[in-house]
Amino acid sequence: MTEPQIRTAVPADAENVLLFWKEAAEGTSITDDVDGVTGLIGRDPEALILAETDGRIVGSVIAGYDGWRCSLYRLAVLPSHRRRGIATRLLDAAERRFLAVGGRRGDAMVLEANERAQQAWAAAGYRREDHWRRWVKPFTG
């Protein structure tokens, strides 16, 4: 297998990112559309980090920084490419980004039912904080 290249996404990647997430990521989001992905890239061009092999997206992580918090979402690797260090390389890139902007702590969103993801995050040095809960309110009908 060719070693994946790690790069930030560009607006032209939006449709391929969405197709990739359908195959590799668990759960869906209200922002899973072209406008959501291109809006993220437009607002924070360094946030969406991709792993690519032979022109195909094989991994992703969103490493969003708002000047206060370092937030991690959508760490995903194609099932056929898992257990090859791609998630580790993506997290390394995200953490380098956060350190470069003065980030102090990464917060990851992980689905409760996704035990594989919880194990991966724990292996990367992240720990669960049960005293916090996410509160949401969609702004669309």
N, CA, C and O atoms as a GROMACS GRO file, in nm:
protein
  564
    1MET      N    1   0.084  -0.119   0.000
    1MET     CA    2   0.000   0.000   0.000
    1MET      C    3   0.088   0.124   0.000
    1MET      O    4   0.188   0.130   0.071
    2THR      N    5   0.052   0.221  -0.079
    2THR     CA    6   0.121   0.349  -0.082
    2THR      C    7   0.100   0.422   0.051
    2THR      O    8  -0.010   0.420   0.106
    3GLU      N    9   0.204   0.484   0.101
    3GLU     CA   10   0.194   0.562   0.224
    3GLU      C   11   0.099   0.679   0.202
    3GLU      O   12   0.117   0.753   0.105
    4PRO      N   13  -0.001   0.698   0.288
    4PRO     CA   14  -0.096   0.808   0.267
    4PRO      C   15  -0.030   0.944   0.287
    4PRO      O   16   0.058   0.962   0.370
    5GLN      N   17  -0.075   1.038   0.208
    5GLN     CA   18  -0.034   1.177   0.222
    5GLN      C   19  -0.134   1.246   0.314
    5GLN      O   20  -0.255   1.224   0.302
    6ILE      N   21  -0.085   1.329   0.406
    6ILE     CA   22  -0.171   1.404   0.497
    6ILE      C   23  -0.176   1.547   0.445
    6ILE      O   24  -0.073   1.609   0.421
    7ARG      N   25  -0.297   1.599   0.427
    7ARG     CA   26  -0.314   1.735   0.375
    7ARG      C   27  -0.444   1.794   0.428
    7ARG      O   28  -0.531   1.723   0.479
    8THR      N   29  -0.456   1.925   0.415
    8THR     CA   30  -0.582   1.989   0.450
    8THR      C   31  -0.674   1.986   0.329
    8THR      O   32  -0.630   1.986   0.214
    9ALA      N   33  -0.802   1.983   0.357
    9ALA     CA   34  -0.903   1.978   0.252
    9ALA      C   35  -0.919   2.114   0.185
    9ALA      O   36  -0.888   2.218   0.243
   10VAL      N   37  -0.967   2.111   0.062
   10VAL     CA   38  -1.003   2.230  -0.014
   10VAL      C   39  -1.151   2.217  -0.051
   10VAL      O   40  -1.204   2.106  -0.049
   11PRO      N   41  -1.216   2.327  -0.085
   11PRO     CA   42  -1.359   2.319  -0.116
   11PRO      C   43  -1.395   2.213  -0.220
   11PRO      O   44  -1.502   2.152  -0.211
   12ALA      N   45  -1.309   2.190  -0.317
   12ALA     CA   46  -1.338   2.090  -0.421
   12ALA      C   47  -1.345   1.948  -0.366
   12ALA      O   48  -1.394   1.858  -0.434
   13ASP      N   49  -1.298   1.926  -0.244
   13ASP     CA   50  -1.302   1.794  -0.180
   13ASP      C   51  -1.437   1.761  -0.118
   13ASP      O   52  -1.461   1.647  -0.080
   14ALA      N   53  -1.526   1.858  -0.106
   14ALA     CA   54  -1.647   1.843  -0.024
   14ALA      C   55  -1.728   1.718  -0.058
   14ALA      O   56  -1.763   1.642   0.032
   15GLU      N   57  -1.759   1.696  -0.183
   15GLU     CA   58  -1.842   1.581  -0.220
   15GLU      C   59  -1.771   1.449  -0.188
   15GLU      O   60  -1.834   1.355  -0.140
   16ASN      N   61  -1.642   1.442  -0.216
   16ASN     CA   62  -1.566   1.320  -0.185
   16ASN      C   63  -1.556   1.296  -0.035
   16ASN      O   64  -1.558   1.181   0.010
   17VAL      N   65  -1.546   1.402   0.042
   17VAL     CA   66  -1.542   1.389   0.188
   17VAL      C   67  -1.675   1.330   0.236
   17VAL      O   68  -1.676   1.240   0.320
   18LEU      N   69  -1.785   1.381   0.184
   18LEU     CA   70  -1.917   1.329   0.225
   18LEU      C   71  -1.934   1.182   0.188
   18LEU      O   72  -1.987   1.104   0.267
   19LEU      N   73  -1.889   1.144   0.069
   19LEU     CA   74  -1.894   1.003   0.031
   19LEU      C   75  -1.805   0.918   0.121
   19LEU      O   76  -1.844   0.809   0.162
   20PHE      N   77  -1.687   0.969   0.153
   20PHE     CA   78  -1.597   0.899   0.243
   20PHE      C   79  -1.662   0.878   0.380
   20PHE      O   80  -1.660   0.767   0.434
   21TRP      N   81  -1.722   0.984   0.437
   21TRP     CA   82  -1.785   0.972   0.568
   21TRP      C   83  -1.897   0.869   0.568
   21TRP      O   84  -1.916   0.798   0.667
   22LYS      N   85  -1.973   0.860   0.458
   22LYS     CA   86  -2.080   0.760   0.451
   22LYS      C   87  -2.023   0.619   0.462
   22LYS      O   88  -2.088   0.530   0.518
   23GLU      N   89  -1.904   0.599   0.410
   23GLU     CA   90  -1.841   0.466   0.411
   23GLU      C   91  -1.761   0.440   0.538
   23GLU      O   92  -1.757   0.326   0.585
   24ALA      N   93  -1.699   0.542   0.594
   24ALA     CA   94  -1.601   0.519   0.700
   24ALA      C   95  -1.640   0.572   0.838
   24ALA      O   96  -1.589   0.522   0.939
   25ALA      N   97  -1.727   0.670   0.845
   25ALA     CA   98  -1.758   0.734   0.973
   25ALA      C   99  -1.887   0.678   1.032
   25ALA      O  100  -1.974   0.630   0.959
   26GLU      N  101  -1.898   0.687   1.162
   26GLU     CA  102  -2.020   0.646   1.231
   26GLU      C  103  -2.101   0.771   1.263
   26GLU      O  104  -2.045   0.875   1.298
   27GLY      N  105  -2.231   0.760   1.250
   27GLY     CA  106  -2.318   0.871   1.284
   27GLY      C  107  -2.324   0.974   1.173
   27GLY      O  108  -2.241   0.974   1.081
   28THR      N  109  -2.422   1.060   1.182
   28THR     CA  110  -2.439   1.167   1.085
   28THR      C  111  -2.457   1.298   1.161
   28THR      O  112  -2.483   1.300   1.282
   29SER      N  113  -2.444   1.405   1.088
   29SER     CA  114  -2.455   1.538   1.146
   29SER      C  115  -2.545   1.624   1.060
   29SER      O  116  -2.559   1.600   0.940
   30ILE      N  117  -2.606   1.723   1.122
   30ILE     CA  118  -2.690   1.818   1.049
   30ILE      C  119  -2.610   1.894   0.944
   30ILE      O  120  -2.667   1.951   0.851
   31THR      N  121  -2.478   1.896   0.959
   31THR     CA  122  -2.391   1.968   0.865
   31THR      C  123  -2.330   1.878   0.759
   31THR      O  124  -2.237   1.918   0.690
   32ASP      N  125  -2.381   1.756   0.745
   32ASP     CA  126  -2.329   1.663   0.644
   32ASP      C  127  -2.388   1.694   0.507
   32ASP      O  128  -2.471   1.620   0.454
   33ASP      N  129  -2.343   1.804   0.452
   33ASP     CA  130  -2.380   1.840   0.316
   33ASP      C  131  -2.268   1.928   0.260
   33ASP      O  132  -2.179   1.971   0.333
   34VAL      N  133  -2.273   1.953   0.131
   34VAL     CA  134  -2.166   2.030   0.066
   34VAL      C  135  -2.150   2.167   0.131
   34VAL      O  136  -2.038   2.213   0.153
   35ASP      N  137  -2.262   2.234   0.161
   35ASP     CA  138  -2.253   2.366   0.225
   35ASP      C  139  -2.185   2.358   0.361
   35ASP      O  140  -2.107   2.446   0.396
   36GLY      N  141  -2.213   2.253   0.438
   36GLY     CA  142  -2.151   2.237   0.568
   36GLY      C  143  -2.001   2.218   0.558
   36GLY      O  144  -1.924   2.281   0.632
   37VAL      N  145  -1.958   2.131   0.466
   37VAL     CA  146  -1.815   2.104   0.451
   37VAL      C  147  -1.742   2.226   0.394
   37VAL      O  148  -1.636   2.263   0.443
   38THR      N  149  -1.797   2.287   0.291
   38THR     CA  150  -1.730   2.404   0.233
   38THR      C  151  -1.733   2.521   0.330
   38THR      O  152  -1.641   2.603   0.331
   39GLY      N  153  -1.838   2.532   0.412
   39GLY     CA  154  -1.844   2.636   0.514
   39GLY      C  155  -1.734   2.618   0.617
   39GLY      O  156  -1.671   2.716   0.659
   40LEU      N  157  -1.710   2.494   0.658
   40LEU     CA  158  -1.602   2.466   0.753
   40LEU      C  159  -1.468   2.507   0.692
   40LEU      O  160  -1.389   2.575   0.757
   41ILE      N  161  -1.443   2.466   0.569
   41ILE     CA  162  -1.316   2.496   0.504
   41ILE      C  163  -1.300   2.647   0.484
   41ILE      O  164  -1.190   2.700   0.501
   42GLY      N  165  -1.408   2.716   0.449
   42GLY     CA  166  -1.402   2.860   0.431
   42GLY      C  167  -1.375   2.934   0.560
   42GLY      O  168  -1.302   3.034   0.561
   43ARG      N  169  -1.432   2.887   0.669
   43ARG     CA  170  -1.417   2.951   0.800
   43ARG      C  171  -1.281   2.921   0.863
   43ARG      O  172  -1.218   3.007   0.925
   44ASP      N  173  -1.236   2.795   0.844
   44ASP     CA  174  -1.112   2.750   0.909
   44ASP      C  175  -1.040   2.656   0.812
   44ASP      O  176  -1.054   2.534   0.822
   45PRO      N  177  -0.964   2.712   0.718
   45PRO     CA  178  -0.905   2.632   0.610
   45PRO      C  179  -0.811   2.520   0.654
   45PRO      O  180  -0.782   2.430   0.575
   46GLU      N  181  -0.763   2.524   0.777
   46GLU     CA  182  -0.672   2.420   0.827
   46GLU      C  183  -0.744   2.311   0.906
   46GLU      O  184  -0.681   2.216   0.950
   47ALA      N  185  -0.875   2.324   0.924
   47ALA     CA  186  -0.947   2.237   1.016
   47ALA      C  187  -0.968   2.095   0.965
   47ALA      O  188  -0.951   2.000   1.041
   48LEU      N  189  -1.003   2.078   0.840
   48LEU     CA  190  -1.035   1.945   0.789
   48LEU      C  191  -0.908   1.883   0.730
   48LEU      O  192  -0.859   1.925   0.626
   49ILE      N  193  -0.857   1.783   0.801
   49ILE     CA  194  -0.732   1.717   0.762
   49ILE      C  195  -0.766   1.581   0.703
   49ILE      O  196  -0.842   1.504   0.761
   50LEU      N  197  -0.707   1.553   0.587
   50LEU     CA  198  -0.736   1.430   0.515
   50LEU      C  199  -0.610   1.345   0.500
   50LEU      O  200  -0.499   1.396   0.492
   51ALA      N  201  -0.631   1.215   0.497
   51ALA     CA  202  -0.527   1.120   0.456
   51ALA      C  203  -0.571   1.068   0.320
   51ALA      O  204  -0.686   1.029   0.302
   52GLU      N  205  -0.480   1.070   0.225
   52GLU     CA  206  -0.514   1.036   0.087
   52GLU      C  207  -0.410   0.939   0.031
   52GLU      O  208  -0.290   0.957   0.049
   53THR      N  209  -0.458   0.836  -0.036
   53THR     CA  210  -0.371   0.739  -0.101
   53THR      C  211  -0.416   0.725  -0.246
   53THR      O  212  -0.532   0.695  -0.273
   54ASP      N  213  -0.325   0.747  -0.337
   54ASP     CA  214  -0.354   0.734  -0.480
   54ASP      C  215  -0.480   0.810  -0.520
   54ASP      O  216  -0.563   0.760  -0.596
   55GLY      N  217  -0.495   0.933  -0.468
   55GLY     CA  218  -0.607   1.018  -0.503
   55GLY      C  219  -0.737   0.985  -0.433
   55GLY      O  220  -0.839   1.047  -0.462
   56ARG      N  221  -0.736   0.889  -0.341
   56ARG     CA  222  -0.858   0.849  -0.270
   56ARG      C  223  -0.846   0.886  -0.123
   56ARG      O  224  -0.743   0.860  -0.061
   57ILE      N  225  -0.951   0.946  -0.066
   57ILE     CA  226  -0.952   0.978   0.076
   57ILE      C  227  -0.964   0.847   0.154
   57ILE      O  228  -1.055   0.768   0.130
   58VAL      N  229  -0.871   0.825   0.246
   58VAL     CA  230  -0.872   0.704   0.328
   58VAL      C  231  -0.885   0.737   0.477
   58VAL      O  232  -0.900   0.647   0.560
   59GLY      N  233  -0.878   0.866   0.512
   59GLY     CA  234  -0.892   0.905   0.652
   59GLY      C  235  -0.923   1.053   0.664
   59GLY      O  236  -0.894   1.133   0.575
   60SER      N  237  -0.982   1.089   0.778
   60SER     CA  238  -1.013   1.231   0.802
   60SER      C  239  -1.016   1.258   0.952
   60SER      O  240  -1.038   1.168   1.033
   61VAL      N  241  -0.995   1.382   0.986
   61VAL     CA  242  -1.023   1.435   1.119
   61VAL      C  243  -1.050   1.584   1.103
   61VAL      O  244  -0.985   1.652   1.024
   62ILE      N  245  -1.146   1.632   1.178
   62ILE     CA  246  -1.169   1.777   1.186
   62ILE      C  247  -1.101   1.825   1.312
   62ILE      O  248  -1.130   1.778   1.422
   63ALA      N  249  -1.010   1.919   1.296
   63ALA     CA  250  -0.935   1.977   1.407
   63ALA      C  251  -0.968   2.126   1.412
   63ALA      O  252  -0.891   2.210   1.364
   64GLY      N  253  -1.082   2.157   1.471
   64GLY     CA  254  -1.130   2.295   1.473
   64GLY      C  255  -1.075   2.374   1.590
   64GLY      O  256  -1.070   2.325   1.703
   65TYR      N  257  -1.034   2.495   1.563
   65TYR     CA  258  -0.986   2.583   1.668
   65TYR      C  259  -1.058   2.716   1.656
   65TYR      O  260  -1.056   2.779   1.550
   66ASP      N  261  -1.121   2.758   1.764
   66ASP     CA  262  -1.199   2.883   1.761
   66ASP      C  263  -1.134   2.996   1.840
   66ASP      O  264  -1.197   3.097   1.869
   67GLY      N  265  -1.006   2.978   1.874
   67GLY     CA  266  -0.935   3.078   1.954
   67GLY      C  267  -0.944   3.047   2.103
   67GLY      O  268  -0.877   3.112   2.183
   68TRP      N  269  -1.024   2.950   2.139
   68TRP     CA  270  -1.043   2.914   2.280
   68TRP      C  271  -1.027   2.764   2.301
   68TRP      O  272  -0.954   2.721   2.391
   69ARG      N  273  -1.095   2.684   2.218
   69ARG     CA  274  -1.094   2.539   2.233
   69ARG      C  275  -1.041   2.470   2.109
   69ARG      O  276  -1.056   2.518   1.996
   70CYS      N  277  -0.978   2.358   2.133
   70CYS     CA  278  -0.930   2.270   2.026
   70CYS      C  279  -1.027   2.151   2.020
   70CYS      O  280  -1.026   2.066   2.108
   71SER      N  281  -1.109   2.145   1.917
   71SER     CA  282  -1.213   2.044   1.909
   71SER      C  283  -1.184   1.946   1.796
   71SER      O  284  -1.148   1.985   1.685
   72LEU      N  285  -1.202   1.818   1.827
   72LEU     CA  286  -1.176   1.711   1.731
   72LEU      C  287  -1.304   1.636   1.699
   72LEU      O  288  -1.378   1.595   1.788
   73TYR      N  289  -1.329   1.619   1.571
   73TYR     CA  290  -1.449   1.550   1.523
   73TYR      C  291  -1.410   1.464   1.403
   73TYR      O  292  -1.306   1.484   1.341
   74ARG      N  293  -1.496   1.371   1.373
   74ARG     CA  294  -1.489   1.293   1.249
   74ARG      C  295  -1.354   1.226   1.223
   74ARG      O  296  -1.306   1.223   1.110
   75LEU      N  297  -1.294   1.172   1.329
   75LEU     CA  298  -1.176   1.088   1.306
   75LEU      C  299  -1.229   0.959   1.246
   75LEU      O  300  -1.301   0.884   1.312
   76ALA      N  301  -1.192   0.933   1.123
   76ALA     CA  302  -1.242   0.814   1.053
   76ALA      C  303  -1.137   0.764   0.956
   76ALA      O  304  -1.061   0.841   0.898
   77VAL      N  305  -1.133   0.633   0.940
   77VAL     CA  306  -1.044   0.568   0.845
   77VAL      C  307  -1.125   0.462   0.773
   77VAL      O  308  -1.205   0.391   0.834
   78LEU      N  309  -1.104   0.450   0.642
   78LEU     CA  310  -1.173   0.346   0.567
   78LEU      C  311  -1.151   0.210   0.633
   78LEU      O  312  -1.039   0.180   0.675
   79PRO      N  313  -1.255   0.129   0.643
   79PRO     CA  314  -1.238  -0.003   0.705
   79PRO      C  315  -1.123  -0.084   0.644
   79PRO      O  316  -1.053  -0.155   0.716
   80SER      N  317  -1.104  -0.074   0.514
   80SER     CA  318  -0.997  -0.150   0.448
   80SER      C  319  -0.858  -0.098   0.479
   80SER      O  320  -0.759  -0.163   0.446
   81HIS      N  321  -0.848   0.020   0.542
   81HIS     CA  322  -0.718   0.082   0.570
   81HIS      C  323  -0.690   0.097   0.720
   81HIS      O  324  -0.592   0.160   0.759
   82ARG      N  325  -0.776   0.040   0.803
   82ARG     CA  326  -0.758   0.053   0.947
   82ARG      C  327  -0.642  -0.031   0.996
   82ARG      O  328  -0.599  -0.126   0.931
   83ARG      N  329  -0.591   0.006   1.116
   83ARG     CA  330  -0.482  -0.065   1.182
   83ARG      C  331  -0.350  -0.051   1.105
   83ARG      O  332  -0.265  -0.141   1.107
   84ARG      N  333  -0.335   0.063   1.036
   84ARG     CA  334  -0.212   0.090   0.961
   84ARG      C  335  -0.148   0.222   1.004
   84ARG      O  336  -0.056   0.270   0.938
   85GLY      N  337  -0.195   0.280   1.113
   85GLY     CA  338  -0.136   0.403   1.164
   85GLY      C  339  -0.192   0.532   1.104
   85GLY      O  340  -0.141   0.640   1.132
   86ILE      N  341  -0.296   0.522   1.022
   86ILE     CA  342  -0.350   0.642   0.958
   86ILE      C  343  -0.415   0.734   1.060
   86ILE      O  344  -0.393   0.855   1.056
   87ALA      N  345  -0.494   0.680   1.151
   87ALA     CA  346  -0.557   0.764   1.254
   87ALA      C  347  -0.451   0.832   1.340
   87ALA      O  348  -0.466   0.949   1.376
   88THR      N  349  -0.345   0.761   1.372
   88THR     CA  350  -0.236   0.820   1.450
   88THR      C  351  -0.173   0.937   1.375
   88THR      O  352  -0.146   1.041   1.435
   89ARG      N  353  -0.151   0.920   1.247
   89ARG     CA  354  -0.090   1.029   1.168
   89ARG      C  355  -0.184   1.149   1.160
   89ARG      O  356  -0.140   1.264   1.166
   90LEU      N  357  -0.315   1.123   1.146
   90LEU     CA  358  -0.412   1.232   1.141
   90LEU      C  359  -0.415   1.307   1.275
   90LEU      O  360  -0.416   1.430   1.276
   91LEU      N  361  -0.416   1.234   1.386
   91LEU     CA  362  -0.416   1.299   1.517
   91LEU      C  363  -0.286   1.375   1.541
   91LEU      O  364  -0.288   1.482   1.601
   92ASP      N  365  -0.175   1.321   1.496
   92ASP     CA  366  -0.048   1.393   1.509
   92ASP      C  367  -0.056   1.527   1.435
   92ASP      O  368  -0.012   1.630   1.487
   93ALA      N  369  -0.111   1.526   1.315
   93ALA     CA  370  -0.125   1.650   1.237
   93ALA      C  371  -0.218   1.747   1.309
   93ALA      O  372  -0.190   1.867   1.315
   94ALA      N  373  -0.328   1.697   1.363
   94ALA     CA  374  -0.422   1.783   1.436
   94ALA      C  375  -0.356   1.844   1.559
   94ALA      O  376  -0.371   1.963   1.585
   95GLU      N  377  -0.284   1.763   1.634
   95GLU     CA  378  -0.219   1.812   1.755
   95GLU      C  379  -0.109   1.912   1.724
   95GLU      O  380  -0.090   2.008   1.799
   96ARG      N  381  -0.036   1.891   1.616
   96ARG     CA  382   0.065   1.991   1.574
   96ARG      C  383  -0.003   2.123   1.541
   96ARG      O  384   0.046   2.230   1.577
   97ARG      N  385  -0.115   2.115   1.474
   97ARG     CA  386  -0.190   2.237   1.441
   97ARG      C  387  -0.230   2.310   1.568
   97ARG      O  388  -0.213   2.431   1.578
   98PHE      N  389  -0.284   2.237   1.663
   98PHE     CA  390  -0.329   2.299   1.787
   98PHE      C  391  -0.212   2.362   1.864
   98PHE      O  392  -0.225   2.474   1.914
   99LEU      N  393  -0.101   2.293   1.873
   99LEU     CA  394   0.014   2.348   1.943
   99LEU      C  395   0.065   2.474   1.874
   99LEU      O  396   0.108   2.568   1.941
  100ALA      N  397   0.061   2.477   1.742
  100ALA     CA  398   0.109   2.593   1.667
  100ALA      C  399   0.026   2.718   1.693
  100ALA      O  400   0.077   2.830   1.684
  101VAL      N  401  -0.103   2.700   1.726
  101VAL     CA  402  -0.190   2.816   1.752
  101VAL      C  403  -0.206   2.843   1.901
  101VAL      O  404  -0.285   2.929   1.940
  102GLY      N  405  -0.131   2.771   1.984
  102GLY     CA  406  -0.136   2.794   2.128
  102GLY      C  407  -0.242   2.713   2.201
  102GLY      O  408  -0.277   2.744   2.314
  103GLY      N  409  -0.293   2.609   2.137
  103GLY     CA  410  -0.394   2.525   2.202
  103GLY      C  411  -0.339   2.454   2.324
  103GLY      O  412  -0.220   2.421   2.330
  104ARG      N  413  -0.426   2.431   2.421
  104ARG     CA  414  -0.384   2.370   2.547
  104ARG      C  415  -0.441   2.231   2.571
  104ARG      O  416  -0.386   2.154   2.648
  105ARG      N  417  -0.552   2.199   2.505
  105ARG     CA  418  -0.615   2.069   2.528
  105ARG      C  419  -0.707   2.038   2.410
  105ARG      O  420  -0.777   2.126   2.360
  106GLY      N  421  -0.704   1.914   2.366
  106GLY     CA  422  -0.794   1.871   2.260
  106GLY      C  423  -0.917   1.803   2.319
  106GLY      O  424  -0.905   1.718   2.407
  107ASP      N  425  -1.032   1.841   2.271
  107ASP     CA  426  -1.159   1.780   2.312
  107ASP      C  427  -1.215   1.702   2.193
  107ASP      O  428  -1.236   1.758   2.086
  108ALA      N  429  -1.239   1.574   2.213
  108ALA     CA  430  -1.289   1.489   2.105
  108ALA      C  431  -1.436   1.454   2.126
  108ALA      O  432  -1.477   1.422   2.238
  109MET      N  433  -1.513   1.460   2.020
  109MET     CA  434  -1.653   1.414   2.023
  109MET      C  435  -1.652   1.268   1.979
  109MET      O  436  -1.608   1.236   1.868
  110VAL      N  437  -1.700   1.178   2.066
  110VAL     CA  438  -1.699   1.035   2.038
  110VAL      C  439  -1.837   0.978   2.072
  110VAL      O  440  -1.890   1.002   2.180
  111LEU      N  441  -1.895   0.905   1.978
  111LEU     CA  442  -2.027   0.846   2.001
  111LEU      C  443  -2.021   0.746   2.116
  111LEU      O  444  -1.927   0.667   2.126
  112GLU      N  445  -2.121   0.750   2.202
  112GLU     CA  446  -2.130   0.658   2.316
  112GLU      C  447  -2.125   0.512   2.273
  112GLU      O  448  -2.060   0.430   2.338
  113ALA      N  449  -2.192   0.478   2.165
  113ALA     CA  450  -2.203   0.339   2.123
  113ALA      C  451  -2.084   0.290   2.040
  113ALA      O  452  -2.076   0.172   2.008
  114ASN      N  453  -1.993   0.378   2.006
  114ASN     CA  454  -1.881   0.339   1.920
  114ASN      C  455  -1.761   0.297   2.006
  114ASN      O  456  -1.670   0.376   2.032
  115GLU      N  457  -1.764   0.172   2.049
  115GLU     CA  458  -1.657   0.122   2.138
  115GLU      C  459  -1.521   0.120   2.069
  115GLU      O  460  -1.420   0.147   2.133
  116ARG      N  461  -1.518   0.089   1.940
  116ARG     CA  462  -1.391   0.089   1.866
  116ARG      C  463  -1.328   0.227   1.869
  116ARG      O  464  -1.208   0.241   1.890
  117ALA      N  465  -1.410   0.329   1.850
  117ALA     CA  466  -1.358   0.466   1.853
  117ALA      C  467  -1.310   0.503   1.993
  117ALA      O  468  -1.206   0.567   2.007
  118GLN      N  469  -1.384   0.462   2.095
  118GLN     CA  470  -1.342   0.493   2.231
  118GLN      C  471  -1.206   0.430   2.261
  118GLN      O  472  -1.123   0.491   2.328
  119GLN      N  473  -1.184   0.309   2.214
  119GLN     CA  474  -1.055   0.242   2.234
  119GLN      C  475  -0.944   0.316   2.160
  119GLN      O  476  -0.833   0.331   2.212
  120ALA      N  477  -0.973   0.362   2.038
  120ALA     CA  478  -0.872   0.435   1.960
  120ALA      C  479  -0.835   0.566   2.028
  120ALA      O  480  -0.717   0.600   2.036
  121TRP      N  481  -0.934   0.639   2.077
  121TRP     CA  482  -0.905   0.766   2.145
  121TRP      C  483  -0.825   0.740   2.272
  121TRP      O  484  -0.730   0.814   2.302
  122ALA      N  485  -0.861   0.638   2.348
  122ALA     CA  486  -0.787   0.605   2.470
  122ALA      C  487  -0.642   0.569   2.437
  122ALA      O  488  -0.550   0.610   2.507
  123ALA      N  489  -0.622   0.492   2.331
  123ALA     CA  490  -0.487   0.453   2.290
  123ALA      C  491  -0.404   0.575   2.250
  123ALA      O  492  -0.282   0.574   2.262
  124ALA      N  493  -0.471   0.680   2.203
  124ALA     CA  494  -0.401   0.803   2.163
  124ALA      C  495  -0.376   0.896   2.281
  124ALA      O  496  -0.320   1.005   2.263
  125GLY      N  497  -0.417   0.855   2.401
  125GLY     CA  498  -0.389   0.936   2.519
  125GLY      C  499  -0.504   1.024   2.566
  125GLY      O  500  -0.487   1.102   2.659
  126TYR      N  501  -0.620   1.013   2.505
  126TYR     CA  502  -0.737   1.092   2.545
  126TYR      C  503  -0.813   1.015   2.652
  126TYR      O  504  -0.811   0.892   2.654
  127ARG      N  505  -0.881   1.088   2.740
  127ARG     CA  506  -0.960   1.021   2.842
  127ARG      C  507  -1.100   1.080   2.846
  127ARG      O  508  -1.122   1.198   2.817
  128ARG      N  509  -1.192   0.996   2.884
  128ARG     CA  510  -1.333   1.034   2.892
  128ARG      C  511  -1.355   1.121   3.016
  128ARG      O  512  -1.299   1.095   3.123
  129GLU      N  513  -1.437   1.223   3.000
  129GLU     CA  514  -1.475   1.309   3.112
  129GLU      C  515  -1.626   1.297   3.130
  129GLU      O  516  -1.703   1.362   3.059
  130ASP      N  517  -1.667   1.216   3.223
  130ASP     CA  518  -1.810   1.190   3.241
  130ASP      C  519  -1.887   1.303   3.306
  130ASP      O  520  -2.010   1.302   3.305
  131HIS      N  521  -1.818   1.400   3.364
  131HIS     CA  522  -1.889   1.509   3.430
  131HIS      C  523  -1.940   1.615   3.330
  131HIS      O  524  -2.004   1.712   3.370
  132TRP      N  525  -1.911   1.597   3.200
  132TRP     CA  526  -1.960   1.688   3.097
  132TRP      C  527  -2.066   1.618   3.014
  132TRP      O  528  -2.060   1.497   2.996
  133ARG      N  529  -2.160   1.690   2.964
  133ARG     CA  530  -2.260   1.641   2.870
  133ARG      C  531  -2.276   1.744   2.759
  133ARG      O  532  -2.266   1.864   2.782
  134ARG      N  533  -2.300   1.696   2.642
  134ARG     CA  534  -2.321   1.783   2.527
  134ARG      C  535  -2.467   1.822   2.522
  134ARG      O  536  -2.556   1.738   2.536
  135TRP      N  537  -2.493   1.950   2.503
  135TRP     CA  538  -2.628   2.004   2.488
  135TRP      C  539  -2.637   2.064   2.348
  135TRP      O  540  -2.550   2.141   2.309
  136VAL      N  541  -2.741   2.031   2.274
  136VAL     CA  542  -2.752   2.078   2.136
  136VAL      C  543  -2.889   2.136   2.109
  136VAL      O  544  -2.988   2.102   2.175
  137LYS      N  545  -2.893   2.224   2.010
  137LYS     CA  546  -3.017   2.280   1.960
  137LYS      C  547  -2.999   2.307   1.812
  137LYS      O  548  -2.927   2.400   1.775
  138PRO      N  549  -3.064   2.228   1.726
  138PRO     CA  550  -3.053   2.253   1.581
  138PRO      C  551  -3.118   2.389   1.547
  138PRO      O  552  -3.220   2.426   1.604
  139PHE      N  553  -3.057   2.459   1.455
  139PHE     CA  554  -3.109   2.588   1.412
  139PHE      C  555  -3.194   2.578   1.286
  139PHE      O  556  -3.238   2.680   1.232
  140THR      N  557  -3.216   2.457   1.238
  140THR     CA  558  -3.302   2.437   1.120
  140THR      C  559  -3.409   2.337   1.157
  140THR      O  560  -3.395   2.260   1.251
  141GLY      N  561  -3.518   2.340   1.080
  141GLY     CA  562  -3.634   2.253   1.107
  141GLY      C  563  -3.609   2.116   1.070
  141GLY      O  564  -3.696   2.030   1.087
   0.00000   0.00000   0.00000
